[in-house]
Amino acid sequence: MFHLIWYLLIGLISGVVAKSVMHVHMTIFWTIVLGIIGSILGGGVTHMFSRPTNERYHPAGLIFSTLGAILVLFICYKLKIHFPQVNPF
């Protein structure tokens, strides 16, 4: 159960950072989904090059999750895929 909460928390943090860098307004649900997709992408790339020492988590997890989320937003921007936006006013 704690792992699910941890995944949501890391997804939220990396999604918020990625959408701030890319200047995108989206709902909290899509922010978490973006962060989780970025975590899967970043975790896959990280595990290809180096394995974690304790087999539970990788120390660069949050960094590569954020980079993966930024990459997903960049690809969506280039393909003209839009997320549901939040009205800022």
PDB file of N, CA, C and O in Angstrom, chain B, residues numbered from 101:
ATOM      1  N   MET B 101       0.820  -1.193   0.000  1.00  0.00           N
ATOM      2  CA  MET B 101       0.000   0.000   0.000  1.00  0.00           C
ATOM      3  C   MET B 101       0.869   1.264   0.000  1.00  0.00           C
ATOM      4  O   MET B 101       0.562   2.250  -0.670  1.00  0.00           O
ATOM      5  N   PHE B 102       1.952   1.207   0.764  1.00  0.00           N
ATOM      6  CA  PHE B 102       2.823   2.378   0.824  1.00  0.00           C
ATOM      7  C   PHE B 102       3.473   2.656  -0.526  1.00  0.00           C
ATOM      8  O   PHE B 102       3.754   3.809  -0.851  1.00  0.00           O
ATOM      9  N   HIS B 103       3.715   1.610  -1.317  1.00  0.00           N
ATOM     10  CA  HIS B 103       4.321   1.802  -2.637  1.00  0.00           C
ATOM     11  C   HIS B 103       3.405   2.590  -3.558  1.00  0.00           C
ATOM     12  O   HIS B 103       3.877   3.426  -4.328  1.00  0.00           O
ATOM     13  N   LEU B 104       2.112   2.340  -3.493  1.00  0.00           N
ATOM     14  CA  LEU B 104       1.167   3.095  -4.328  1.00  0.00           C
ATOM     15  C   LEU B 104       1.164   4.571  -3.957  1.00  0.00           C
ATOM     16  O   LEU B 104       1.140   5.434  -4.835  1.00  0.00           O
ATOM     17  N   ILE B 105       1.187   4.864  -2.666  1.00  0.00           N
ATOM     18  CA  ILE B 105       1.236   6.256  -2.221  1.00  0.00           C
ATOM     19  C   ILE B 105       2.548   6.897  -2.659  1.00  0.00           C
ATOM     20  O   ILE B 105       2.571   8.057  -3.068  1.00  0.00           O
ATOM     21  N   TRP B 106       3.643   6.134  -2.570  1.00  0.00           N
ATOM     22  CA  TRP B 106       4.945   6.645  -2.992  1.00  0.00           C
ATOM     23  C   TRP B 106       4.958   6.942  -4.487  1.00  0.00           C
ATOM     24  O   TRP B 106       5.485   7.971  -4.909  1.00  0.00           O
ATOM     25  N   TYR B 107       4.377   6.041  -5.300  1.00  0.00           N
ATOM     26  CA  TYR B 107       4.314   6.272  -6.745  1.00  0.00           C
ATOM     27  C   TYR B 107       3.498   7.522  -7.059  1.00  0.00           C
ATOM     28  O   TYR B 107       3.881   8.308  -7.926  1.00  0.00           O
ATOM     29  N   LEU B 108       2.391   7.710  -6.372  1.00  0.00           N
ATOM     30  CA  LEU B 108       1.573   8.907  -6.601  1.00  0.00           C
ATOM     31  C   LEU B 108       2.316  10.165  -6.194  1.00  0.00           C
ATOM     32  O   LEU B 108       2.231  11.184  -6.880  1.00  0.00           O
ATOM     33  N   LEU B 109       3.043  10.109  -5.086  1.00  0.00           N
ATOM     34  CA  LEU B 109       3.782  11.280  -4.623  1.00  0.00           C
ATOM     35  C   LEU B 109       4.918  11.632  -5.583  1.00  0.00           C
ATOM     36  O   LEU B 109       5.078  12.798  -5.943  1.00  0.00           O
ATOM     37  N   ILE B 110       5.700  10.651  -5.999  1.00  0.00           N
ATOM     38  CA  ILE B 110       6.785  10.903  -6.954  1.00  0.00           C
ATOM     39  C   ILE B 110       6.213  11.357  -8.292  1.00  0.00           C
ATOM     40  O   ILE B 110       6.774  12.244  -8.936  1.00  0.00           O
ATOM     41  N   GLY B 111       5.093  10.752  -8.718  1.00  0.00           N
ATOM     42  CA  GLY B 111       4.444  11.176  -9.956  1.00  0.00           C
ATOM     43  C   GLY B 111       3.970  12.610  -9.887  1.00  0.00           C
ATOM     44  O   GLY B 111       4.110  13.364 -10.850  1.00  0.00           O
ATOM     45  N   LEU B 112       3.405  12.994  -8.742  1.00  0.00           N
ATOM     46  CA  LEU B 112       2.937  14.369  -8.580  1.00  0.00           C
ATOM     47  C   LEU B 112       4.104  15.348  -8.617  1.00  0.00           C
ATOM     48  O   LEU B 112       4.038  16.368  -9.302  1.00  0.00           O
ATOM     49  N   ILE B 113       5.164  15.045  -7.889  1.00  0.00           N
ATOM     50  CA  ILE B 113       6.314  15.961  -7.840  1.00  0.00           C
ATOM     51  C   ILE B 113       6.958  16.106  -9.219  1.00  0.00           C
ATOM     52  O   ILE B 113       7.205  17.222  -9.677  1.00  0.00           O
ATOM     53  N   SER B 114       7.226  14.990  -9.873  1.00  0.00           N
ATOM     54  CA  SER B 114       7.878  15.080 -11.184  1.00  0.00           C
ATOM     55  C   SER B 114       6.949  15.694 -12.227  1.00  0.00           C
ATOM     56  O   SER B 114       7.418  16.401 -13.119  1.00  0.00           O
ATOM     57  N   GLY B 115       5.645  15.442 -12.137  1.00  0.00           N
ATOM     58  CA  GLY B 115       4.695  16.056 -13.059  1.00  0.00           C
ATOM     59  C   GLY B 115       4.592  17.555 -12.881  1.00  0.00           C
ATOM     60  O   GLY B 115       4.502  18.298 -13.859  1.00  0.00           O
ATOM     61  N   VAL B 116       4.604  18.007 -11.622  1.00  0.00           N
ATOM     62  CA  VAL B 116       4.531  19.446 -11.352  1.00  0.00           C
ATOM     63  C   VAL B 116       5.783  20.154 -11.881  1.00  0.00           C
ATOM     64  O   VAL B 116       5.687  21.222 -12.485  1.00  0.00           O
ATOM     65  N   VAL B 117       6.949  19.557 -11.651  1.00  0.00           N
ATOM     66  CA  VAL B 117       8.182  20.170 -12.146  1.00  0.00           C
ATOM     67  C   VAL B 117       8.188  20.198 -13.670  1.00  0.00           C
ATOM     68  O   VAL B 117       8.566  21.205 -14.269  1.00  0.00           O
ATOM     69  N   ALA B 118       7.771  19.100 -14.302  1.00  0.00           N
ATOM     70  CA  ALA B 118       7.779  19.030 -15.766  1.00  0.00           C
ATOM     71  C   ALA B 118       6.801  20.022 -16.378  1.00  0.00           C
ATOM     72  O   ALA B 118       7.132  20.692 -17.356  1.00  0.00           O
ATOM     73  N   LYS B 119       5.601  20.126 -15.817  1.00  0.00           N
ATOM     74  CA  LYS B 119       4.645  21.064 -16.414  1.00  0.00           C
ATOM     75  C   LYS B 119       5.039  22.507 -16.135  1.00  0.00           C
ATOM     76  O   LYS B 119       4.660  23.402 -16.890  1.00  0.00           O
ATOM     77  N   SER B 120       5.794  22.751 -15.063  1.00  0.00           N
ATOM     78  CA  SER B 120       6.300  24.101 -14.816  1.00  0.00           C
ATOM     79  C   SER B 120       7.397  24.468 -15.808  1.00  0.00           C
ATOM     80  O   SER B 120       7.465  25.603 -16.279  1.00  0.00           O
ATOM     81  N   VAL B 121       8.244  23.509 -16.118  1.00  0.00           N
ATOM     82  CA  VAL B 121       9.328  23.761 -17.078  1.00  0.00           C
ATOM     83  C   VAL B 121       8.764  23.980 -18.479  1.00  0.00           C
ATOM     84  O   VAL B 121       9.235  24.851 -19.210  1.00  0.00           O
ATOM     85  N   MET B 122       7.768  23.199 -18.852  1.00  0.00           N
ATOM     86  CA  MET B 122       7.208  23.282 -20.200  1.00  0.00           C
ATOM     87  C   MET B 122       6.053  24.286 -20.307  1.00  0.00           C
ATOM     88  O   MET B 122       5.487  24.444 -21.388  1.00  0.00           O
ATOM     89  N   HIS B 123       5.694  24.963 -19.223  1.00  0.00           N
ATOM     90  CA  HIS B 123       4.633  25.970 -19.196  1.00  0.00           C
ATOM     91  C   HIS B 123       3.299  25.431 -19.712  1.00  0.00           C
ATOM     92  O   HIS B 123       2.698  25.990 -20.629  1.00  0.00           O
ATOM     93  N   VAL B 124       2.852  24.330 -19.098  1.00  0.00           N
ATOM     94  CA  VAL B 124       1.600  23.683 -19.475  1.00  0.00           C
ATOM     95  C   VAL B 124       0.664  23.727 -18.270  1.00  0.00           C
ATOM     96  O   VAL B 124       1.085  23.471 -17.141  1.00  0.00           O
ATOM     97  N   HIS B 125      -0.597  24.049 -18.511  1.00  0.00           N
ATOM     98  CA  HIS B 125      -1.614  24.033 -17.452  1.00  0.00           C
ATOM     99  C   HIS B 125      -2.474  22.791 -17.639  1.00  0.00           C
ATOM    100  O   HIS B 125      -3.094  22.616 -18.688  1.00  0.00           O
ATOM    101  N   MET B 126      -2.515  21.926 -16.623  1.00  0.00           N
ATOM    102  CA  MET B 126      -3.335  20.718 -16.694  1.00  0.00           C
ATOM    103  C   MET B 126      -3.853  20.379 -15.306  1.00  0.00           C
ATOM    104  O   MET B 126      -3.375  20.904 -14.301  1.00  0.00           O
ATOM    105  N   THR B 127      -4.844  19.488 -15.271  1.00  0.00           N
ATOM    106  CA  THR B 127      -5.459  19.114 -13.999  1.00  0.00           C
ATOM    107  C   THR B 127      -4.490  18.287 -13.160  1.00  0.00           C
ATOM    108  O   THR B 127      -3.484  17.789 -13.665  1.00  0.00           O
ATOM    109  N   ILE B 128      -4.806  18.148 -11.874  1.00  0.00           N
ATOM    110  CA  ILE B 128      -3.945  17.404 -10.965  1.00  0.00           C
ATOM    111  C   ILE B 128      -3.895  15.923 -11.352  1.00  0.00           C
ATOM    112  O   ILE B 128      -2.855  15.281 -11.203  1.00  0.00           O
ATOM    113  N   PHE B 129      -5.000  15.383 -11.842  1.00  0.00           N
ATOM    114  CA  PHE B 129      -5.026  13.990 -12.273  1.00  0.00           C
ATOM    115  C   PHE B 129      -4.039  13.762 -13.408  1.00  0.00           C
ATOM    116  O   PHE B 129      -3.246  12.821 -13.361  1.00  0.00           O
ATOM    117  N   TRP B 130      -4.078  14.613 -14.429  1.00  0.00           N
ATOM    118  CA  TRP B 130      -3.182  14.450 -15.565  1.00  0.00           C
ATOM    119  C   TRP B 130      -1.742  14.754 -15.192  1.00  0.00           C
ATOM    120  O   TRP B 130      -0.818  14.228 -15.814  1.00  0.00           O
ATOM    121  N   THR B 131      -1.538  15.595 -14.186  1.00  0.00           N
ATOM    122  CA  THR B 131      -0.190  15.852 -13.702  1.00  0.00           C
ATOM    123  C   THR B 131       0.404  14.593 -13.085  1.00  0.00           C
ATOM    124  O   THR B 131       1.564  14.263 -13.332  1.00  0.00           O
ATOM    125  N   ILE B 132      -0.397  13.885 -12.278  1.00  0.00           N
ATOM    126  CA  ILE B 132       0.073  12.642 -11.673  1.00  0.00           C
ATOM    127  C   ILE B 132       0.304  11.575 -12.741  1.00  0.00           C
ATOM    128  O   ILE B 132       1.297  10.850 -12.694  1.00  0.00           O
ATOM    129  N   VAL B 133      -0.615  11.480 -13.706  1.00  0.00           N
ATOM    130  CA  VAL B 133      -0.450  10.501 -14.787  1.00  0.00           C
ATOM    131  C   VAL B 133       0.814  10.805 -15.587  1.00  0.00           C
ATOM    132  O   VAL B 133       1.565   9.895 -15.939  1.00  0.00           O
ATOM    133  N   LEU B 134       1.043  12.066 -15.870  1.00  0.00           N
ATOM    134  CA  LEU B 134       2.256  12.474 -16.574  1.00  0.00           C
ATOM    135  C   LEU B 134       3.501  12.078 -15.794  1.00  0.00           C
ATOM    136  O   LEU B 134       4.457  11.563 -16.373  1.00  0.00           O
ATOM    137  N   GLY B 135       3.497  12.313 -14.492  1.00  0.00           N
ATOM    138  CA  GLY B 135       4.640  11.960 -13.666  1.00  0.00           C
ATOM    139  C   GLY B 135       4.873  10.464 -13.612  1.00  0.00           C
ATOM    140  O   GLY B 135       6.021  10.021 -13.628  1.00  0.00           O
ATOM    141  N   ILE B 136       3.807   9.670 -13.548  1.00  0.00           N
ATOM    142  CA  ILE B 136       3.956   8.215 -13.513  1.00  0.00           C
ATOM    143  C   ILE B 136       4.488   7.697 -14.845  1.00  0.00           C
ATOM    144  O   ILE B 136       5.344   6.812 -14.863  1.00  0.00           O
ATOM    145  N   ILE B 137       3.998   8.230 -15.951  1.00  0.00           N
ATOM    146  CA  ILE B 137       4.526   7.839 -17.269  1.00  0.00           C
ATOM    147  C   ILE B 137       5.995   8.244 -17.387  1.00  0.00           C
ATOM    148  O   ILE B 137       6.812   7.491 -17.916  1.00  0.00           O
ATOM    149  N   GLY B 138       6.323   9.433 -16.893  1.00  0.00           N
ATOM    150  CA  GLY B 138       7.724   9.861 -16.884  1.00  0.00           C
ATOM    151  C   GLY B 138       8.586   8.970 -16.008  1.00  0.00           C
ATOM    152  O   GLY B 138       9.749   8.729 -16.330  1.00  0.00           O
ATOM    153  N   SER B 139       8.032   8.475 -14.900  1.00  0.00           N
ATOM    154  CA  SER B 139       8.768   7.563 -14.025  1.00  0.00           C
ATOM    155  C   SER B 139       9.038   6.238 -14.716  1.00  0.00           C
ATOM    156  O   SER B 139      10.128   5.680 -14.599  1.00  0.00           O
ATOM    157  N   ILE B 140       8.048   5.740 -15.434  1.00  0.00           N
ATOM    158  CA  ILE B 140       8.239   4.487 -16.158  1.00  0.00           C
ATOM    159  C   ILE B 140       9.301   4.663 -17.237  1.00  0.00           C
ATOM    160  O   ILE B 140      10.182   3.817 -17.393  1.00  0.00           O
ATOM    161  N   LEU B 141       9.218   5.750 -17.973  1.00  0.00           N
ATOM    162  CA  LEU B 141      10.190   6.020 -19.032  1.00  0.00           C
ATOM    163  C   LEU B 141      11.587   6.252 -18.453  1.00  0.00           C
ATOM    164  O   LEU B 141      12.561   5.663 -18.919  1.00  0.00           O
ATOM    165  N   GLY B 142      11.679   7.106 -17.444  1.00  0.00           N
ATOM    166  CA  GLY B 142      12.977   7.392 -16.826  1.00  0.00           C
ATOM    167  C   GLY B 142      13.555   6.188 -16.112  1.00  0.00           C
ATOM    168  O   GLY B 142      14.767   5.975 -16.144  1.00  0.00           O
ATOM    169  N   GLY B 143      12.705   5.391 -15.462  1.00  0.00           N
ATOM    170  CA  GLY B 143      13.177   4.185 -14.790  1.00  0.00           C
ATOM    171  C   GLY B 143      13.703   3.153 -15.760  1.00  0.00           C
ATOM    172  O   GLY B 143      14.687   2.470 -15.477  1.00  0.00           O
ATOM    173  N   GLY B 144      13.049   3.037 -16.908  1.00  0.00           N
ATOM    174  CA  GLY B 144      13.523   2.105 -17.928  1.00  0.00           C
ATOM    175  C   GLY B 144      14.893   2.495 -18.458  1.00  0.00           C
ATOM    176  O   GLY B 144      15.762   1.641 -18.632  1.00  0.00           O
ATOM    177  N   VAL B 145      15.086   3.779 -18.715  1.00  0.00           N
ATOM    178  CA  VAL B 145      16.378   4.258 -19.204  1.00  0.00           C
ATOM    179  C   VAL B 145      17.446   4.087 -18.125  1.00  0.00           C
ATOM    180  O   VAL B 145      18.567   3.673 -18.422  1.00  0.00           O
ATOM    181  N   THR B 146      17.110   4.399 -16.887  1.00  0.00           N
ATOM    182  CA  THR B 146      18.065   4.292 -15.794  1.00  0.00           C
ATOM    183  C   THR B 146      18.494   2.850 -15.564  1.00  0.00           C
ATOM    184  O   THR B 146      19.676   2.584 -15.342  1.00  0.00           O
ATOM    185  N   HIS B 147      17.552   1.921 -15.613  1.00  0.00           N
ATOM    186  CA  HIS B 147      17.881   0.524 -15.367  1.00  0.00           C
ATOM    187  C   HIS B 147      18.659  -0.104 -16.528  1.00  0.00           C
ATOM    188  O   HIS B 147      19.300  -1.139 -16.347  1.00  0.00           O
ATOM    189  N   MET B 148      18.615   0.498 -17.695  1.00  0.00           N
ATOM    190  CA  MET B 148      19.419  -0.021 -18.803  1.00  0.00           C
ATOM    191  C   MET B 148      20.904   0.235 -18.580  1.00  0.00           C
ATOM    192  O   MET B 148      21.741  -0.569 -18.991  1.00  0.00           O
ATOM    193  N   PHE B 149      21.237   1.347 -17.936  1.00  0.00           N
ATOM    194  CA  PHE B 149      22.630   1.726 -17.783  1.00  0.00           C
ATOM    195  C   PHE B 149      23.236   1.336 -16.444  1.00  0.00           C
ATOM    196  O   PHE B 149      24.420   1.005 -16.384  1.00  0.00           O
ATOM    197  N   SER B 150      22.453   1.367 -15.364  1.00  0.00           N
ATOM    198  CA  SER B 150      23.003   0.987 -14.068  1.00  0.00           C
ATOM    199  C   SER B 150      21.891   0.451 -13.174  1.00  0.00           C
ATOM    200  O   SER B 150      20.792   1.004 -13.124  1.00  0.00           O
ATOM    201  N   ARG B 151      22.194  -0.620 -12.479  1.00  0.00           N
ATOM    202  CA  ARG B 151      21.245  -1.229 -11.552  1.00  0.00           C
ATOM    203  C   ARG B 151      21.396  -0.591 -10.173  1.00  0.00           C
ATOM    204  O   ARG B 151      22.507  -0.230  -9.783  1.00  0.00           O
ATOM    205  N   PRO B 152      20.294  -0.445  -9.423  1.00  0.00           N
ATOM    206  CA  PRO B 152      20.409   0.080  -8.060  1.00  0.00           C
ATOM    207  C   PRO B 152      21.121  -0.928  -7.155  1.00  0.00           C
ATOM    208  O   PRO B 152      21.032  -2.136  -7.371  1.00  0.00           O
ATOM    209  N   THR B 153      21.815  -0.428  -6.155  1.00  0.00           N
ATOM    210  CA  THR B 153      22.588  -1.315  -5.282  1.00  0.00           C
ATOM    211  C   THR B 153      21.714  -2.113  -4.335  1.00  0.00           C
ATOM    212  O   THR B 153      22.055  -3.248  -4.003  1.00  0.00           O
ATOM    213  N   ASN B 154      20.593  -1.553  -3.887  1.00  0.00           N
ATOM    214  CA  ASN B 154      19.751  -2.265  -2.928  1.00  0.00           C
ATOM    215  C   ASN B 154      18.506  -2.879  -3.568  1.00  0.00           C
ATOM    216  O   ASN B 154      17.669  -3.438  -2.859  1.00  0.00           O
ATOM    217  N   GLU B 155      18.366  -2.788  -4.887  1.00  0.00           N
ATOM    218  CA  GLU B 155      17.260  -3.387  -5.654  1.00  0.00           C
ATOM    219  C   GLU B 155      15.874  -2.859  -5.280  1.00  0.00           C
ATOM    220  O   GLU B 155      14.879  -3.437  -5.717  1.00  0.00           O
ATOM    221  N   ARG B 156      15.766  -1.805  -4.504  1.00  0.00           N
ATOM    222  CA  ARG B 156      14.451  -1.269  -4.154  1.00  0.00           C
ATOM    223  C   ARG B 156      14.154   0.019  -4.916  1.00  0.00           C
ATOM    224  O   ARG B 156      13.070   0.171  -5.479  1.00  0.00           O
ATOM    225  N   TYR B 157      15.087   0.922  -4.937  1.00  0.00           N
ATOM    226  CA  TYR B 157      14.881   2.182  -5.654  1.00  0.00           C
ATOM    227  C   TYR B 157      16.220   2.649  -6.208  1.00  0.00           C
ATOM    228  O   TYR B 157      17.286   2.246  -5.742  1.00  0.00           O
ATOM    229  N   HIS B 158      16.134   3.489  -7.191  1.00  0.00           N
ATOM    230  CA  HIS B 158      17.343   4.050  -7.786  1.00  0.00           C
ATOM    231  C   HIS B 158      17.510   5.466  -7.250  1.00  0.00           C
ATOM    232  O   HIS B 158      16.536   6.217  -7.209  1.00  0.00           O
ATOM    233  N   PRO B 159      18.703   5.850  -6.843  1.00  0.00           N
ATOM    234  CA  PRO B 159      18.888   7.176  -6.262  1.00  0.00           C
ATOM    235  C   PRO B 159      18.551   8.327  -7.209  1.00  0.00           C
ATOM    236  O   PRO B 159      18.217   9.418  -6.748  1.00  0.00           O
ATOM    237  N   ALA B 160      18.628   8.111  -8.493  1.00  0.00           N
ATOM    238  CA  ALA B 160      18.315   9.170  -9.450  1.00  0.00           C
ATOM    239  C   ALA B 160      16.877   9.076  -9.937  1.00  0.00           C
ATOM    240  O   ALA B 160      16.556   9.599 -11.004  1.00  0.00           O
ATOM    241  N   GLY B 161      16.013   8.430  -9.185  1.00  0.00           N
ATOM    242  CA  GLY B 161      14.644   8.188  -9.619  1.00  0.00           C
ATOM    243  C   GLY B 161      13.844   9.445  -9.883  1.00  0.00           C
ATOM    244  O   GLY B 161      13.193   9.558 -10.922  1.00  0.00           O
ATOM    245  N   LEU B 162      13.884  10.394  -8.957  1.00  0.00           N
ATOM    246  CA  LEU B 162      13.104  11.618  -9.133  1.00  0.00           C
ATOM    247  C   LEU B 162      13.639  12.454 -10.293  1.00  0.00           C
ATOM    248  O   LEU B 162      12.862  13.063 -11.028  1.00  0.00           O
ATOM    249  N   ILE B 163      14.937  12.486 -10.457  1.00  0.00           N
ATOM    250  CA  ILE B 163      15.534  13.272 -11.543  1.00  0.00           C
ATOM    251  C   ILE B 163      15.134  12.700 -12.898  1.00  0.00           C
ATOM    252  O   ILE B 163      14.710  13.437 -13.788  1.00  0.00           O
ATOM    253  N   PHE B 164      15.272  11.375 -13.053  1.00  0.00           N
ATOM    254  CA  PHE B 164      14.933  10.770 -14.338  1.00  0.00           C
ATOM    255  C   PHE B 164      13.425  10.697 -14.555  1.00  0.00           C
ATOM    256  O   PHE B 164      12.971  10.672 -15.699  1.00  0.00           O
ATOM    257  N   SER B 165      12.646  10.662 -13.484  1.00  0.00           N
ATOM    258  CA  SER B 165      11.189  10.745 -13.628  1.00  0.00           C
ATOM    259  C   SER B 165      10.797  12.102 -14.190  1.00  0.00           C
ATOM    260  O   SER B 165       9.939  12.196 -15.068  1.00  0.00           O
ATOM    261  N   THR B 166      11.422  13.137 -13.688  1.00  0.00           N
ATOM    262  CA  THR B 166      11.142  14.485 -14.182  1.00  0.00           C
ATOM    263  C   THR B 166      11.596  14.647 -15.623  1.00  0.00           C
ATOM    264  O   THR B 166      10.880  15.226 -16.440  1.00  0.00           O
ATOM    265  N   LEU B 167      12.784  14.138 -15.942  1.00  0.00           N
ATOM    266  CA  LEU B 167      13.259  14.214 -17.329  1.00  0.00           C
ATOM    267  C   LEU B 167      12.363  13.411 -18.267  1.00  0.00           C
ATOM    268  O   LEU B 167      12.110  13.834 -19.395  1.00  0.00           O
ATOM    269  N   GLY B 168      11.883  12.262 -17.810  1.00  0.00           N
ATOM    270  CA  GLY B 168      10.961  11.464 -18.621  1.00  0.00           C
ATOM    271  C   GLY B 168       9.649  12.188 -18.847  1.00  0.00           C
ATOM    272  O   GLY B 168       9.096  12.138 -19.945  1.00  0.00           O
ATOM    273  N   ALA B 169       9.136  12.869 -17.809  1.00  0.00           N
ATOM    274  CA  ALA B 169       7.892  13.629 -17.948  1.00  0.00           C
ATOM    275  C   ALA B 169       8.068  14.813 -18.892  1.00  0.00           C
ATOM    276  O   ALA B 169       7.167  15.129 -19.670  1.00  0.00           O
ATOM    277  N   ILE B 170       9.222  15.466 -18.827  1.00  0.00           N
ATOM    278  CA  ILE B 170       9.500  16.565 -19.755  1.00  0.00           C
ATOM    279  C   ILE B 170       9.560  16.040 -21.186  1.00  0.00           C
ATOM    280  O   ILE B 170       9.063  16.687 -22.107  1.00  0.00           O
ATOM    281  N   LEU B 171      10.162  14.876 -21.372  1.00  0.00           N
ATOM    282  CA  LEU B 171      10.226  14.269 -22.696  1.00  0.00           C
ATOM    283  C   LEU B 171       8.835  13.926 -23.212  1.00  0.00           C
ATOM    284  O   LEU B 171       8.545  14.134 -24.390  1.00  0.00           O
ATOM    285  N   VAL B 172       7.971  13.403 -22.345  1.00  0.00           N
ATOM    286  CA  VAL B 172       6.597  13.085 -22.749  1.00  0.00           C
ATOM    287  C   VAL B 172       5.855  14.362 -23.150  1.00  0.00           C
ATOM    288  O   VAL B 172       5.153  14.376 -24.161  1.00  0.00           O
ATOM    289  N   LEU B 173       6.005  15.430 -22.368  1.00  0.00           N
ATOM    290  CA  LEU B 173       5.355  16.698 -22.726  1.00  0.00           C
ATOM    291  C   LEU B 173       5.899  17.257 -24.037  1.00  0.00           C
ATOM    292  O   LEU B 173       5.140  17.808 -24.834  1.00  0.00           O
ATOM    293  N   PHE B 174       7.196  17.122 -24.270  1.00  0.00           N
ATOM    294  CA  PHE B 174       7.787  17.608 -25.514  1.00  0.00           C
ATOM    295  C   PHE B 174       7.248  16.833 -26.713  1.00  0.00           C
ATOM    296  O   PHE B 174       6.922  17.423 -27.744  1.00  0.00           O
ATOM    297  N   ILE B 175       7.155  15.520 -26.576  1.00  0.00           N
ATOM    298  CA  ILE B 175       6.614  14.696 -27.661  1.00  0.00           C
ATOM    299  C   ILE B 175       5.144  15.036 -27.910  1.00  0.00           C
ATOM    300  O   ILE B 175       4.712  15.122 -29.060  1.00  0.00           O
ATOM    301  N   CYS B 176       4.380  15.226 -26.840  1.00  0.00           N
ATOM    302  CA  CYS B 176       2.965  15.611 -27.006  1.00  0.00           C
ATOM    303  C   CYS B 176       2.844  16.975 -27.675  1.00  0.00           C
ATOM    304  O   CYS B 176       1.936  17.192 -28.478  1.00  0.00           O
ATOM    305  N   TYR B 177       3.753  17.897 -27.351  1.00  0.00           N
ATOM    306  CA  TYR B 177       3.740  19.211 -27.985  1.00  0.00           C
ATOM    307  C   TYR B 177       4.024  19.102 -29.479  1.00  0.00           C
ATOM    308  O   TYR B 177       3.366  19.750 -30.293  1.00  0.00           O
ATOM    309  N   LYS B 178       5.006  18.279 -29.834  1.00  0.00           N
ATOM    310  CA  LYS B 178       5.357  18.125 -31.241  1.00  0.00           C
ATOM    311  C   LYS B 178       4.263  17.409 -32.034  1.00  0.00           C
ATOM    312  O   LYS B 178       4.065  17.696 -33.214  1.00  0.00           O
ATOM    313  N   LEU B 179       3.550  16.478 -31.392  1.00  0.00           N
ATOM    314  CA  LEU B 179       2.464  15.763 -32.058  1.00  0.00           C
ATOM    315  C   LEU B 179       1.120  16.479 -31.941  1.00  0.00           C
ATOM    316  O   LEU B 179       0.103  15.990 -32.430  1.00  0.00           O
ATOM    317  N   LYS B 180       1.126  17.645 -31.287  1.00  0.00           N
ATOM    318  CA  LYS B 180      -0.068  18.469 -31.091  1.00  0.00           C
ATOM    319  C   LYS B 180      -1.165  17.725 -30.309  1.00  0.00           C
ATOM    320  O   LYS B 180      -2.350  17.811 -30.634  1.00  0.00           O
ATOM    321  N   ILE B 181      -0.737  16.999 -29.277  1.00  0.00           N
ATOM    322  CA  ILE B 181      -1.663  16.328 -28.358  1.00  0.00           C
ATOM    323  C   ILE B 181      -1.834  17.240 -27.149  1.00  0.00           C
ATOM    324  O   ILE B 181      -0.849  17.649 -26.534  1.00  0.00           O
ATOM    325  N   HIS B 182      -3.063  17.555 -26.811  1.00  0.00           N
ATOM    326  CA  HIS B 182      -3.332  18.485 -25.717  1.00  0.00           C
ATOM    327  C   HIS B 182      -3.999  17.765 -24.558  1.00  0.00           C
ATOM    328  O   HIS B 182      -4.871  16.920 -24.759  1.00  0.00           O
ATOM    329  N   PHE B 183      -3.584  18.105 -23.344  1.00  0.00           N
ATOM    330  CA  PHE B 183      -4.190  17.581 -22.129  1.00  0.00           C
ATOM    331  C   PHE B 183      -5.338  18.502 -21.718  1.00  0.00           C
ATOM    332  O   PHE B 183      -5.360  19.671 -22.105  1.00  0.00           O
ATOM    333  N   PRO B 184      -6.298  17.984 -20.932  1.00  0.00           N
ATOM    334  CA  PRO B 184      -7.341  18.872 -20.402  1.00  0.00           C
ATOM    335  C   PRO B 184      -6.712  19.961 -19.541  1.00  0.00           C
ATOM    336  O   PRO B 184      -5.920  19.674 -18.644  1.00  0.00           O
ATOM    337  N   GLN B 185      -7.065  21.193 -19.816  1.00  0.00           N
ATOM    338  CA  GLN B 185      -6.429  22.325 -19.129  1.00  0.00           C
ATOM    339  C   GLN B 185      -7.292  22.854 -18.016  1.00  0.00           C
ATOM    340  O   GLN B 185      -8.512  22.691 -18.016  1.00  0.00           O
ATOM    341  N   VAL B 186      -6.645  23.484 -17.076  1.00  0.00           N
ATOM    342  CA  VAL B 186      -7.306  24.149 -15.974  1.00  0.00           C
ATOM    343  C   VAL B 186      -7.443  25.617 -16.341  1.00  0.00           C
ATOM    344  O   VAL B 186      -6.501  26.232 -16.841  1.00  0.00           O
ATOM    345  N   ASN B 187      -8.603  26.167 -16.095  1.00  0.00           N
ATOM    346  CA  ASN B 187      -8.796  27.597 -16.351  1.00  0.00           C
ATOM    347  C   ASN B 187      -8.062  28.371 -15.278  1.00  0.00           C
ATOM    348  O   ASN B 187      -8.402  28.231 -14.103  1.00  0.00           O
ATOM    349  N   PRO B 188      -7.046  29.203 -15.630  1.00  0.00           N
ATOM    350  CA  PRO B 188      -6.259  29.880 -14.607  1.00  0.00           C
ATOM    351  C   PRO B 188      -7.022  30.977 -13.869  1.00  0.00           C
ATOM    352  O   PRO B 188      -6.537  31.468 -12.849  1.00  0.00           O
ATOM    353  N   PHE B 189      -8.185  31.373 -14.343  1.00  0.00           N
ATOM    354  CA  PHE B 189      -8.945  32.445 -13.677  1.00  0.00           C
ATOM    355  C   PHE B 189     -10.234  31.938 -13.138  1.00  0.00           C
ATOM    356  O   PHE B 189     -10.999  32.701 -12.548  1.00  0.00           O
TER     357      PHE B 189
END
